[in-house]
Amino acid sequence: MAHVLGTSQTMYARYERGANELPIHHLLTLCDLYQVSADYILGRTNEK
C-alpha cells in the first residue's frame, strides 16, 4: 500500500498506528482505489 500511495513503508505504518495523519491526497487515492467515499473510509458512514 505504501507503494500505491507513493510513500515509505515506515510512513504508512505511522498512518496506520495514528502517529501521523493521512494526507488528503492519500485519502483521495484510497477512495479511487477502493471506489468508495472519503466518509466511508473515515468511518463516518456505512454507505460506500
mmJSON file of the N, C-alpha and C atoms, coordinates in Angstrom:
{"data_MODEL":{"atom_site":{
"group_PDB":["ATOM","ATOM","ATOM","ATOM","ATOM","ATOM","ATOM","ATOM","ATOM","ATOM","ATOM","ATOM","ATOM","ATOM","ATOM","ATOM","ATOM","ATOM","ATOM","ATOM","ATOM","ATOM","ATOM","ATOM","ATOM","ATOM","ATOM","ATOM","ATOM","ATOM","ATOM","ATOM","ATOM","ATOM","ATOM","ATOM","ATOM","ATOM","ATOM","ATOM","ATOM","ATOM","ATOM","ATOM","ATOM","ATOM","ATOM","ATOM","ATOM","ATOM","ATOM","ATOM","ATOM","ATOM","ATOM","ATOM","ATOM","ATOM","ATOM","ATOM","ATOM","ATOM","ATOM","ATOM","ATOM","ATOM","ATOM","ATOM","ATOM","ATOM","ATOM","ATOM","ATOM","ATOM","ATOM","ATOM","ATOM","ATOM","ATOM","ATOM","ATOM","ATOM","ATOM","ATOM","ATOM","ATOM","ATOM","ATOM","ATOM","ATOM","ATOM","ATOM","ATOM","ATOM","ATOM","ATOM","ATOM","ATOM","ATOM","ATOM","ATOM","ATOM","ATOM","ATOM","ATOM","ATOM","ATOM","ATOM","ATOM","ATOM","ATOM","ATOM","ATOM","ATOM","ATOM","ATOM","ATOM","ATOM","ATOM","ATOM","ATOM","ATOM","ATOM","ATOM","ATOM","ATOM","ATOM","ATOM","ATOM","ATOM","ATOM","ATOM","ATOM","ATOM","ATOM","ATOM","ATOM","ATOM","ATOM","ATOM","ATOM","ATOM","ATOM","ATOM"],
"id":[1,2,3,4,5,6,7,8,9,10,11,12,13,14,15,16,17,18,19,20,21,22,23,24,25,26,27,28,29,30,31,32,33,34,35,36,37,38,39,40,41,42,43,44,45,46,47,48,49,50,51,52,53,54,55,56,57,58,59,60,61,62,63,64,65,66,67,68,69,70,71,72,73,74,75,76,77,78,79,80,81,82,83,84,85,86,87,88,89,90,91,92,93,94,95,96,97,98,99,100,101,102,103,104,105,106,107,108,109,110,111,112,113,114,115,116,117,118,119,120,121,122,123,124,125,126,127,128,129,130,131,132,133,134,135,136,137,138,139,140,141,142,143,144],
"type_symbol":["N","C","C","N","C","C","N","C","C","N","C","C","N","C","C","N","C","C","N","C","C","N","C","C","N","C","C","N","C","C","N","C","C","N","C","C","N","C","C","N","C","C","N","C","C","N","C","C","N","C","C","N","C","C","N","C","C","N","C","C","N","C","C","N","C","C","N","C","C","N","C","C","N","C","C","N","C","C","N","C","C","N","C","C","N","C","C","N","C","C","N","C","C","N","C","C","N","C","C","N","C","C","N","C","C","N","C","C","N","C","C","N","C","C","N","C","C","N","C","C","N","C","C","N","C","C","N","C","C","N","C","C","N","C","C","N","C","C","N","C","C","N","C","C"],
"label_atom_id":["N","CA","C","N","CA","C","N","CA","C","N","CA","C","N","CA","C","N","CA","C","N","CA","C","N","CA","C","N","CA","C","N","CA","C","N","CA","C","N","CA","C","N","CA","C","N","CA","C","N","CA","C","N","CA","C","N","CA","C","N","CA","C","N","CA","C","N","CA","C","N","CA","C","N","CA","C","N","CA","C","N","CA","C","N","CA","C","N","CA","C","N","CA","C","N","CA","C","N","CA","C","N","CA","C","N","CA","C","N","CA","C","N","CA","C","N","CA","C","N","CA","C","N","CA","C","N","CA","C","N","CA","C","N","CA","C","N","CA","C","N","CA","C","N","CA","C","N","CA","C","N","CA","C","N","CA","C","N","CA","C","N","CA","C","N","CA","C"],
"label_alt_id":[null,null,null,null,null,null,null,null,null,null,null,null,null,null,null,null,null,null,null,null,null,null,null,null,null,null,null,null,null,null,null,null,null,null,null,null,null,null,null,null,null,null,null,null,null,null,null,null,null,null,null,null,null,null,null,null,null,null,null,null,null,null,null,null,null,null,null,null,null,null,null,null,null,null,null,null,null,null,null,null,null,null,null,null,null,null,null,null,null,null,null,null,null,null,null,null,null,null,null,null,null,null,null,null,null,null,null,null,null,null,null,null,null,null,null,null,null,null,null,null,null,null,null,null,null,null,null,null,null,null,null,null,null,null,null,null,null,null,null,null,null,null,null,null],
"label_comp_id":["MET","MET","MET","ALA","ALA","ALA","HIS","HIS","HIS","VAL","VAL","VAL","LEU","LEU","LEU","GLY","GLY","GLY","THR","THR","THR","SER","SER","SER","GLN","GLN","GLN","THR","THR","THR","MET","MET","MET","TYR","TYR","TYR","ALA","ALA","ALA","ARG","ARG","ARG","TYR","TYR","TYR","GLU","GLU","GLU","ARG","ARG","ARG","GLY","GLY","GLY","ALA","ALA","ALA","ASN","ASN","ASN","GLU","GLU","GLU","LEU","LEU","LEU","PRO","PRO","PRO","ILE","ILE","ILE","HIS","HIS","HIS","HIS","HIS","HIS","LEU","LEU","LEU","LEU","LEU","LEU","THR","THR","THR","LEU","LEU","LEU","CYS","CYS","CYS","ASP","ASP","ASP","LEU","LEU","LEU","TYR","TYR","TYR","GLN","GLN","GLN","VAL","VAL","VAL","SER","SER","SER","ALA","ALA","ALA","ASP","ASP","ASP","TYR","TYR","TYR","ILE","ILE","ILE","LEU","LEU","LEU","GLY","GLY","GLY","ARG","ARG","ARG","THR","THR","THR","ASN","ASN","ASN","GLU","GLU","GLU","LYS","LYS","LYS"],
"label_asym_id":["A","A","A","A","A","A","A","A","A","A","A","A","A","A","A","A","A","A","A","A","A","A","A","A","A","A","A","A","A","A","A","A","A","A","A","A","A","A","A","A","A","A","A","A","A","A","A","A","A","A","A","A","A","A","A","A","A","A","A","A","A","A","A","A","A","A","A","A","A","A","A","A","A","A","A","A","A","A","A","A","A","A","A","A","A","A","A","A","A","A","A","A","A","A","A","A","A","A","A","A","A","A","A","A","A","A","A","A","A","A","A","A","A","A","A","A","A","A","A","A","A","A","A","A","A","A","A","A","A","A","A","A","A","A","A","A","A","A","A","A","A","A","A","A"],
"label_entity_id":["1","1","1","1","1","1","1","1","1","1","1","1","1","1","1","1","1","1","1","1","1","1","1","1","1","1","1","1","1","1","1","1","1","1","1","1","1","1","1","1","1","1","1","1","1","1","1","1","1","1","1","1","1","1","1","1","1","1","1","1","1","1","1","1","1","1","1","1","1","1","1","1","1","1","1","1","1","1","1","1","1","1","1","1","1","1","1","1","1","1","1","1","1","1","1","1","1","1","1","1","1","1","1","1","1","1","1","1","1","1","1","1","1","1","1","1","1","1","1","1","1","1","1","1","1","1","1","1","1","1","1","1","1","1","1","1","1","1","1","1","1","1","1","1"],
"label_seq_id":[1,1,1,2,2,2,3,3,3,4,4,4,5,5,5,6,6,6,7,7,7,8,8,8,9,9,9,10,10,10,11,11,11,12,12,12,13,13,13,14,14,14,15,15,15,16,16,16,17,17,17,18,18,18,19,19,19,20,20,20,21,21,21,22,22,22,23,23,23,24,24,24,25,25,25,26,26,26,27,27,27,28,28,28,29,29,29,30,30,30,31,31,31,32,32,32,33,33,33,34,34,34,35,35,35,36,36,36,37,37,37,38,38,38,39,39,39,40,40,40,41,41,41,42,42,42,43,43,43,44,44,44,45,45,45,46,46,46,47,47,47,48,48,48],
"pdbx_PDB_ins_code":[null,null,null,null,null,null,null,null,null,null,null,null,null,null,null,null,null,null,null,null,null,null,null,null,null,null,null,null,null,null,null,null,null,null,null,null,null,null,null,null,null,null,null,null,null,null,null,null,null,null,null,null,null,null,null,null,null,null,null,null,null,null,null,null,null,null,null,null,null,null,null,null,null,null,null,null,null,null,null,null,null,null,null,null,null,null,null,null,null,null,null,null,null,null,null,null,null,null,null,null,null,null,null,null,null,null,null,null,null,null,null,null,null,null,null,null,null,null,null,null,null,null,null,null,null,null,null,null,null,null,null,null,null,null,null,null,null,null,null,null,null,null,null,null],
"Cartn_x":[0.824,0.0,0.87,1.988,2.891,3.307,3.581,3.984,2.861,1.634,0.471,0.33,0.563,0.43,1.665,2.735,3.959,4.668,4.639,5.288,6.107,6.833,7.635,6.771,7.26,6.543,6.504,7.57,7.615,6.533,6.392,5.378,3.982,3.773,2.458,2.109,3.076,2.844,2.458,3.044,2.688,1.239,0.783,-0.622,-1.525,-1.176,-1.999,-2.071,-0.977,-0.945,-1.571,-1.78,-2.325,-1.267,-0.003,1.088,1.177,0.764,0.71,-0.657,-1.133,-2.396,-2.169,-3.119,-3.071,-3.332,-2.424,-2.658,-3.887,-4.536,-5.749,-5.489,-4.353,-4.111,-3.988,-3.53,-3.504,-4.924,-5.72,-7.116,-7.842,-7.643,-8.292,-7.816,-6.547,-6.016,-6.703,-6.877,-7.558,-9.021,-9.681,-11.07,-11.164,-10.255,-10.253,-9.939,-8.961,-8.546,-9.679,-10.356,-11.416,-12.814,-12.891,-14.156,-15.206,-14.798,-15.689,-15.493,-16.392,-16.292,-15.286,-14.843,-13.944,-14.658,-15.942,-16.697,-16.722,-16.787,-16.775,-15.427,-14.357,-13.013,-12.799,-13.322,-13.151,-14.117,-15.016,-15.948,-17.11,-17.388,-18.479,-19.816,-19.771,-20.977,-20.726,-21.799,-21.695,-21.979,-22.386,-22.667,-21.38,-21.1,-19.885,-19.99],
"Cartn_y":[-1.191,0.0,1.258,1.188,2.346,2.717,1.711,1.959,2.649,2.182,2.774,4.239,4.557,5.938,6.78,6.137,6.883,7.352,6.536,6.882,5.688,5.871,4.774,3.851,2.639,1.693,2.212,2.877,3.441,4.494,5.381,6.431,5.839,4.845,4.207,3.544,2.901,2.282,3.343,4.532,5.623,6.061,6.065,6.386,5.345,4.078,3.003,3.065,3.413,3.495,4.786,5.746,7.025,7.992,7.655,8.539,9.767,9.621,10.727,10.708,11.891,11.967,11.678,10.98,10.659,11.929,12.302,13.49,13.318,14.418,14.386,13.703,13.971,13.363,11.841,11.331,9.882,9.358,10.092,9.705,9.606,10.581,10.569,9.396,9.06,7.896,6.623,6.491,5.317,5.268,6.409,6.457,5.947,6.403,5.953,4.467,4.023,2.627,1.686,2.009,1.146,1.527,2.608,3.098,3.317,4.031,4.394,5.877,6.417,7.824,8.002,9.227,9.544,9.313,9.645,9.416,7.942,7.065,5.63,5.209,5.64,5.299,5.85,7.036,7.671,7.148,6.256,5.661,6.555,7.535,8.468,7.996,6.987,6.433,4.973,4.22,2.831,2.723,3.845,3.858,4.082,3.191,3.305,4.433],
"Cartn_z":[0.0,0.0,0.0,0.692,0.714,-0.702,-1.521,-2.91,-3.682,-3.501,-4.179,-3.801,-2.538,-2.067,-2.356,-2.768,-3.064,-1.818,-0.782,0.474,0.961,2.033,2.569,3.425,3.618,4.484,5.921,6.327,7.681,7.868,6.885,6.995,6.941,6.091,6.021,7.348,7.968,9.275,10.304,10.188,11.107,10.896,9.64,9.364,10.01,9.852,10.415,11.932,12.567,14.035,14.562,13.696,14.124,14.611,14.387,14.811,13.906,12.648,11.69,11.028,10.649,9.93,8.46,7.857,6.438,5.638,4.742,3.915,3.018,2.71,1.886,0.543,-0.082,-1.394,-1.281,-0.15,0.053,0.269,1.002,1.21,-0.123,-0.99,-2.295,-3.151,-3.047,-3.759,-3.282,-1.965,-1.416,-1.864,-1.904,-2.375,-3.805,-4.654,-6.043,-6.137,-5.389,-5.427,-5.026,-3.928,-3.407,-3.899,-4.677,-5.228,-4.15,-3.114,-2.013,-1.697,-0.883,-0.498,0.643,0.804,1.912,3.244,3.305,4.538,4.91,3.925,4.192,4.779,4.168,4.668,6.068,6.327,7.635,8.684,8.286,9.239,9.608,8.773,9.051,8.487,7.619,7.032,6.665,6.54,6.081,4.596,3.973,2.543,1.773,0.856,0.061,-0.931],
"occupancy":[1.0,1.0,1.0,1.0,1.0,1.0,1.0,1.0,1.0,1.0,1.0,1.0,1.0,1.0,1.0,1.0,1.0,1.0,1.0,1.0,1.0,1.0,1.0,1.0,1.0,1.0,1.0,1.0,1.0,1.0,1.0,1.0,1.0,1.0,1.0,1.0,1.0,1.0,1.0,1.0,1.0,1.0,1.0,1.0,1.0,1.0,1.0,1.0,1.0,1.0,1.0,1.0,1.0,1.0,1.0,1.0,1.0,1.0,1.0,1.0,1.0,1.0,1.0,1.0,1.0,1.0,1.0,1.0,1.0,1.0,1.0,1.0,1.0,1.0,1.0,1.0,1.0,1.0,1.0,1.0,1.0,1.0,1.0,1.0,1.0,1.0,1.0,1.0,1.0,1.0,1.0,1.0,1.0,1.0,1.0,1.0,1.0,1.0,1.0,1.0,1.0,1.0,1.0,1.0,1.0,1.0,1.0,1.0,1.0,1.0,1.0,1.0,1.0,1.0,1.0,1.0,1.0,1.0,1.0,1.0,1.0,1.0,1.0,1.0,1.0,1.0,1.0,1.0,1.0,1.0,1.0,1.0,1.0,1.0,1.0,1.0,1.0,1.0,1.0,1.0,1.0,1.0,1.0,1.0],
"B_iso_or_equiv":[0.0,0.0,0.0,0.0,0.0,0.0,0.0,0.0,0.0,0.0,0.0,0.0,0.0,0.0,0.0,0.0,0.0,0.0,0.0,0.0,0.0,0.0,0.0,0.0,0.0,0.0,0.0,0.0,0.0,0.0,0.0,0.0,0.0,0.0,0.0,0.0,0.0,0.0,0.0,0.0,0.0,0.0,0.0,0.0,0.0,0.0,0.0,0.0,0.0,0.0,0.0,0.0,0.0,0.0,0.0,0.0,0.0,0.0,0.0,0.0,0.0,0.0,0.0,0.0,0.0,0.0,0.0,0.0,0.0,0.0,0.0,0.0,0.0,0.0,0.0,0.0,0.0,0.0,0.0,0.0,0.0,0.0,0.0,0.0,0.0,0.0,0.0,0.0,0.0,0.0,0.0,0.0,0.0,0.0,0.0,0.0,0.0,0.0,0.0,0.0,0.0,0.0,0.0,0.0,0.0,0.0,0.0,0.0,0.0,0.0,0.0,0.0,0.0,0.0,0.0,0.0,0.0,0.0,0.0,0.0,0.0,0.0,0.0,0.0,0.0,0.0,0.0,0.0,0.0,0.0,0.0,0.0,0.0,0.0,0.0,0.0,0.0,0.0,0.0,0.0,0.0,0.0,0.0,0.0],
"pdbx_formal_charge":[null,null,null,null,null,null,null,null,null,null,null,null,null,null,null,null,null,null,null,null,null,null,null,null,null,null,null,null,null,null,null,null,null,null,null,null,null,null,null,null,null,null,null,null,null,null,null,null,null,null,null,null,null,null,null,null,null,null,null,null,null,null,null,null,null,null,null,null,null,null,null,null,null,null,null,null,null,null,null,null,null,null,null,null,null,null,null,null,null,null,null,null,null,null,null,null,null,null,null,null,null,null,null,null,null,null,null,null,null,null,null,null,null,null,null,null,null,null,null,null,null,null,null,null,null,null,null,null,null,null,null,null,null,null,null,null,null,null,null,null,null,null,null,null],
"auth_seq_id":[1,1,1,2,2,2,3,3,3,4,4,4,5,5,5,6,6,6,7,7,7,8,8,8,9,9,9,10,10,10,11,11,11,12,12,12,13,13,13,14,14,14,15,15,15,16,16,16,17,17,17,18,18,18,19,19,19,20,20,20,21,21,21,22,22,22,23,23,23,24,24,24,25,25,25,26,26,26,27,27,27,28,28,28,29,29,29,30,30,30,31,31,31,32,32,32,33,33,33,34,34,34,35,35,35,36,36,36,37,37,37,38,38,38,39,39,39,40,40,40,41,41,41,42,42,42,43,43,43,44,44,44,45,45,45,46,46,46,47,47,47,48,48,48],
"auth_comp_id":["MET","MET","MET","ALA","ALA","ALA","HIS","HIS","HIS","VAL","VAL","VAL","LEU","LEU","LEU","GLY","GLY","GLY","THR","THR","THR","SER","SER","SER","GLN","GLN","GLN","THR","THR","THR","MET","MET","MET","TYR","TYR","TYR","ALA","ALA","ALA","ARG","ARG","ARG","TYR","TYR","TYR","GLU","GLU","GLU","ARG","ARG","ARG","GLY","GLY","GLY","ALA","ALA","ALA","ASN","ASN","ASN","GLU","GLU","GLU","LEU","LEU","LEU","PRO","PRO","PRO","ILE","ILE","ILE","HIS","HIS","HIS","HIS","HIS","HIS","LEU","LEU","LEU","LEU","LEU","LEU","THR","THR","THR","LEU","LEU","LEU","CYS","CYS","CYS","ASP","ASP","ASP","LEU","LEU","LEU","TYR","TYR","TYR","GLN","GLN","GLN","VAL","VAL","VAL","SER","SER","SER","ALA","ALA","ALA","ASP","ASP","ASP","TYR","TYR","TYR","ILE","ILE","ILE","LEU","LEU","LEU","GLY","GLY","GLY","ARG","ARG","ARG","THR","THR","THR","ASN","ASN","ASN","GLU","GLU","GLU","LYS","LYS","LYS"],
"auth_asym_id":["A","A","A","A","A","A","A","A","A","A","A","A","A","A","A","A","A","A","A","A","A","A","A","A","A","A","A","A","A","A","A","A","A","A","A","A","A","A","A","A","A","A","A","A","A","A","A","A","A","A","A","A","A","A","A","A","A","A","A","A","A","A","A","A","A","A","A","A","A","A","A","A","A","A","A","A","A","A","A","A","A","A","A","A","A","A","A","A","A","A","A","A","A","A","A","A","A","A","A","A","A","A","A","A","A","A","A","A","A","A","A","A","A","A","A","A","A","A","A","A","A","A","A","A","A","A","A","A","A","A","A","A","A","A","A","A","A","A","A","A","A","A","A","A"],
"auth_atom_id":["N","CA","C","N","CA","C","N","CA","C","N","CA","C","N","CA","C","N","CA","C","N","CA","C","N","CA","C","N","CA","C","N","CA","C","N","CA","C","N","CA","C","N","CA","C","N","CA","C","N","CA","C","N","CA","C","N","CA","C","N","CA","C","N","CA","C","N","CA","C","N","CA","C","N","CA","C","N","CA","C","N","CA","C","N","CA","C","N","CA","C","N","CA","C","N","CA","C","N","CA","C","N","CA","C","N","CA","C","N","CA","C","N","CA","C","N","CA","C","N","CA","C","N","CA","C","N","CA","C","N","CA","C","N","CA","C","N","CA","C","N","CA","C","N","CA","C","N","CA","C","N","CA","C","N","CA","C","N","CA","C","N","CA","C","N","CA","C"],
"pdbx_PDB_model_num":[1,1,1,1,1,1,1,1,1,1,1,1,1,1,1,1,1,1,1,1,1,1,1,1,1,1,1,1,1,1,1,1,1,1,1,1,1,1,1,1,1,1,1,1,1,1,1,1,1,1,1,1,1,1,1,1,1,1,1,1,1,1,1,1,1,1,1,1,1,1,1,1,1,1,1,1,1,1,1,1,1,1,1,1,1,1,1,1,1,1,1,1,1,1,1,1,1,1,1,1,1,1,1,1,1,1,1,1,1,1,1,1,1,1,1,1,1,1,1,1,1,1,1,1,1,1,1,1,1,1,1,1,1,1,1,1,1,1,1,1,1,1,1,1]
}}}
